Amino acid sequence: MKPKTKYLLLCFLGVILPYSQFLPWAVHNGLNMPLFLHQLFSNQVSAFFALDVIVSAVAFLSFARIEGARLKMRGWALWLPLMATLIIGVSLALPLFLYFRELKLEEIIAKASAA
């Protein structure tokens, strides 16, 4: 399986798995952000995971900005992962960015071999 195919599969899982937990909670509680934050940091284990994901998101956004500039990625290849980070999370944003990165690398290789 090609890397970009694996990344698309991970995008699918990155939406389905987290939302399989969040949507039932949201249906039951609504978008009650104070309750969400209270439950997110209700114990040290859940706080550990929350902070891990927050730091991972910041690291990913830094990586995407730097790598995107290095490869001269433009448009949706940068904006969609940013929006995915804010709306879904790193579980979608990282594989989505890596998918777009693979497309860009294939484009660079094709141009180099054509020259």
Order of alpha helices (4+ residues) and beta strands (2+ residues): alpha-alpha-alpha-alpha-alpha
